[in-house]
Amino acid sequence: MNNETEGEWLYVIDSRQKLLDFNFKEIWRYRDLLMLFVRRDIVATYKQTILGPLWYLIQPLFTSVVFTLVFNNIATIKTGSAPPFLFNLAGVTLWGYFMQCLTNSSNTFASNAGLFSKVYFPRLISPLSQAISSLFKLGVQILIFMAFYIYYVLKGKNLSPEPEIWLFPLLIVVLAIFGLGVGMIISSLTTKYRDFRILIGFATTLLMYVSAVMYPLSEVENSATLSSYSWIVEYNPIALIIEAFRYMTLGEGYFNIVTLSYCTGISILLFLIGLAVFNRTGKNFIDTI
């Protein structure tokens, strides 16, 4: 093909692709498709269900009630001045968003194999749409958290947001980047090793227990039997983000710029690794899926 003919093409799709190809321009060009995927994910999740969007409320509320009964009432884990139910609801809300980003993006290649094999579009749009659509569920659960927060304030609990609350959107962005990075790595591995999907459910359950979802970090640090293993939780970015959210809203836990920078750095690093593996797998995954 001569140069004159090549100049007539508006777009050229090439199999050669950089490992860290995050083409903002191309993703912006397909923004309508991205929004279509977001709408599909929101509508299809609870379509043809009995309770529908009420599951957005039922899941975190029931989980928080169980955690309160088991860990606070039976195991007598202290939550400081924060009401145990509200303490657990804060952890469950952020953990739920991370899990949505992780599990949905980890199924990218498997759930979209038919679409990927027929139509070209930036493959990264699919996991991005999952992270964006999960914000809808997170928004609903944040409203529920705020409702119970106001309820406890009216009951006389001494609760007030910390000045750092304005950094909350940044926590969500870091959490989404972390979840997408890990999810893209898993999605790439499951195209070749199918039994990896079995491991995901088991691994995420273990991850929840080392992410301070149902206990404060101080409980691990002050425990005589667990203090030697406290570094597993202390260096876990998810635990630090949840701890930061509790500090911002409930005044329990701790937060500083150093921990936020650490979480941001780890999340970006994992995202770049996930993007490299994701782009590499996207070239030939259809032969192994």
C-alpha positions in Angstrom: 0.0 0.0 0.0 1.5 3.3 -1.0 1.7 6.4 1.2 -1.1 8.1 -0.6 -3.5 5.2 0.1 -2.4 5.0 3.7 -3.2 8.7 4.2 -6.8 8.0 3.3 -7.4 5.9 6.4 -8.8 7.7 9.4 -7.8 5.0 12.0 -5.2 2.2 11.7 -5.5 -0.8 13.9 -2.1 -2.4 14.4 -1.2 -5.6 16.3 1.9 -4.0 17.6 1.2 -2.4 20.9 3.2 -0.9 23.7 3.1 -2.7 27.0 2.1 0.4 28.9 -0.3 1.7 26.3 -2.9 3.9 28.1 -4.2 5.8 25.1 -6.4 8.6 26.6 -7.1 10.0 23.2 -8.5 6.7 21.9 -10.5 6.0 25.1 -12.0 9.5 24.8 -12.9 8.7 21.3 -14.9 5.7 22.5 -16.4 7.5 25.5 -20.0 6.8 24.2 -19.2 3.1 24.3 -17.8 3.5 27.8 -21.0 5.1 29.0 -23.0 2.4 27.2 -21.1 -0.3 29.1 -21.5 1.6 32.4 -25.3 1.8 31.8 -25.4 -1.9 30.9 -23.5 -2.9 34.0 -25.8 -1.0 36.3 -29.0 -2.1 34.6 -28.0 -5.8 34.1 -26.7 -6.4 37.6 -30.1 -6.7 39.3 -32.4 -7.1 36.2 -35.1 -9.8 36.7 -34.4 -10.0 40.4 -37.1 -9.8 43.2 -35.5 -7.0 45.3 -33.6 -5.3 42.5 -31.5 -2.3 43.6 -32.5 -3.0 47.2 -29.5 -5.4 47.3 -27.3 -2.3 47.3 -28.7 -1.7 50.8 -29.3 -5.2 52.1 -25.8 -6.5 51.5 -23.8 -3.9 53.5 -26.4 -3.6 56.2 -26.7 -7.4 56.9 -22.9 -7.8 56.7 -22.4 -4.9 59.2 -25.0 -6.4 61.6 -23.2 -9.8 61.5 -19.8 -8.3 62.0 -21.2 -6.3 64.9 -22.7 -9.3 66.6 -19.7 -11.6 66.0 -16.7 -9.4 66.3 -17.9 -6.7 68.7 -20.4 -8.5 70.9 -19.0 -12.0 71.0 -15.3 -11.4 70.4 -15.5 -8.0 72.2 -13.4 -6.1 69.8 -13.4 -2.4 70.8 -14.1 0.4 68.3 -13.3 3.3 70.5 -15.9 6.1 70.7 -17.4 5.1 67.3 -20.6 3.0 67.4 -19.6 -0.6 66.4 -22.3 -0.8 63.7 -21.2 2.4 62.1 -17.6 1.4 62.4 -18.3 -1.9 60.5 -20.5 -0.2 57.9 -17.6 2.2 57.0 -15.3 -0.8 56.4 -17.9 -2.8 54.6 -18.8 0.1 52.3 -15.2 0.7 51.0 -14.4 -3.0 50.9 -17.5 -3.6 48.8 -16.3 -1.1 46.2 -12.9 -2.6 46.1 -14.3 -6.1 45.6 -16.6 -4.8 42.8 -13.6 -3.4 41.0 -11.5 -6.5 41.6 -14.0 -9.2 40.8 -15.6 -7.5 37.8 -12.3 -6.6 36.1 -10.8 -10.0 36.8 -13.6 -11.5 34.6 -12.9 -9.1 31.7 -11.6 -11.5 29.1 -13.8 -14.5 30.1 -17.0 -12.5 30.1 -16.3 -10.5 27.0 -14.6 -13.1 24.8 -17.4 -13.2 22.3 -17.5 -9.4 22.0 -13.7 -9.0 21.8 -13.4 -11.6 19.0 -15.8 -9.7 16.8 -15.5 -5.9 17.4 -12.5 -3.7 17.9 -12.4 -1.1 20.7 -9.9 -0.3 23.4 -10.0 -3.4 25.7 -9.3 -1.2 28.7 -12.8 0.3 28.3 -14.3 -2.9 29.7 -12.6 -2.9 33.2 -12.8 0.9 33.3 -16.6 0.7 32.9 -16.8 -1.8 35.8 -15.0 0.6 38.1 -17.2 3.5 37.0 -20.5 1.6 37.3 -19.5 0.4 40.7 -19.5 4.1 41.8 -23.2 4.0 41.6 -23.5 1.3 44.1 -20.9 3.0 46.3 -22.8 6.2 46.1 -26.0 4.5 47.4 -24.1 2.9 50.2 -22.4 6.2 51.2 -25.9 7.7 51.5 -26.9 4.8 53.8 -23.8 5.4 55.8 -24.6 9.1 56.1 -28.2 8.3 57.2 -27.0 6.1 60.1 -24.3 8.7 60.8 -26.9 11.4 61.3 -29.0 9.0 63.3 -26.2 8.4 65.8 -25.5 12.1 66.0 -29.1 12.8 66.9 -28.9 10.1 69.5 -26.1 12.1 71.2 -23.0 10.4 69.9 -20.0 12.7 69.6 -19.3 12.3 65.9 -17.9 14.9 63.5 -16.0 14.7 60.3 -12.3 15.5 60.4 -10.8 18.3 58.2 -9.2 15.7 56.0 -12.6 14.5 54.8 -12.1 16.5 51.6 -9.5 13.9 50.6 -12.2 11.2 50.5 -12.6 11.2 46.7 -8.8 10.6 46.4 -9.2 7.5 48.6 -11.8 6.2 46.2 -9.6 6.8 43.1 -6.7 5.1 44.8 -8.9 2.2 45.8 -10.2 1.9 42.2 -6.7 1.9 40.7 -5.6 -0.8 43.1 -8.6 -2.9 42.4 -8.2 -2.5 38.6 -4.5 -3.3 38.7 -5.0 -6.5 40.6 -8.1 -7.4 38.6 -6.3 -7.0 35.3 -3.5 -9.2 36.4 -6.0 -11.9 37.5 -8.0 -11.6 34.3 -4.8 -12.1 32.2 -3.8 -15.2 34.3 -7.3 -16.8 34.1 -7.1 -16.9 30.3 -4.4 -19.4 30.4 -4.9 -21.0 33.9 -8.6 -21.6 34.3 -8.3 -23.0 37.8 -7.1 -19.6 38.9 -10.8 -18.5 39.1 -11.4 -21.0 41.9 -8.6 -19.4 43.9 -10.0 -15.9 43.6 -13.0 -16.5 46.0 -10.7 -18.1 48.6 -8.0 -15.4 48.2 -10.4 -12.5 48.5 -11.9 -13.9 51.7 -8.5 -14.1 53.2 -7.7 -10.6 51.9 -10.8 -9.3 53.7 -9.5 -10.5 57.1 -6.1 -8.8 56.6 -7.7 -5.6 55.4 -9.1 -4.3 58.8 -12.7 -4.4 57.5 -14.1 -5.5 60.9 -11.5 -4.4 63.4 -9.2 -1.4 63.9 -5.5 -1.6 63.1 -4.7 -0.8 66.7 -6.4 -4.1 67.7 -3.7 -6.0 65.8 -0.8 -3.8 66.9 -1.8 -4.1 70.6 -2.5 -7.8 70.5 0.2 -9.9 72.3 -0.3 -12.9 70.0 -0.7 -11.0 66.7 1.7 -8.1 67.1 4.5 -10.0 65.2 2.1 -10.4 62.2 0.7 -6.9 62.4 3.0 -5.8 59.4 0.7 -7.8 57.1 -2.1 -5.5 57.9 -0.1 -2.3 58.4 1.4 -2.5 54.9 -1.9 -3.5 53.2 -3.1 -0.5 51.2 -6.7 -1.5 51.5 -6.5 -1.6 55.3 -4.8 1.8 55.3 -7.5 3.3 53.1 -10.3 1.9 55.2 -8.5 3.2 58.3 -8.2 6.6 56.7 -11.9 6.7 55.9 -12.8 5.8 59.5 -10.5 8.5 60.8 -12.1 11.1 58.4 -15.6 10.3 59.4 -15.5 8.7 62.9 -12.3 10.1 64.4 -11.0 6.6 65.0 -7.8 5.2 63.5 -5.1 7.3 61.9 -4.3 9.1 58.7 -1.4 11.1 57.3 0.1 12.1 54.0 2.8 9.4 54.2 0.4 6.5 54.3 -1.7 8.1 51.5 1.4 8.5 49.4 2.4 4.9 50.1 -1.1 3.6 49.1 -1.1 5.8 46.0 2.4 4.6 44.9 1.6 0.9 45.4 -1.7 1.3 43.6 -0.2 3.0 40.6 2.6 0.4 40.4 0.1 -2.5 40.5 -2.0 -0.7 37.9 1.0 -0.3 35.5 1.9 -4.0 36.0 -1.7 -5.0 35.4 -1.9 -2.8 32.3 1.3 -4.3 30.8 0.0 -7.8 31.4 -3.5 -6.9 30.2 -2.2 -5.4 26.9 0.1 -8.3 26.3 -2.7 -10.9 26.9 -5.2 -8.9 24.8 -3.2 -9.7 21.6 -3.7 -13.5 21.7 -6.1 -14.3 24.5 -8.8 -15.4 22.0 -6.6 -18.4 21.2 -6.4 -19.6 24.8 -9.7 -18.5 26.4 
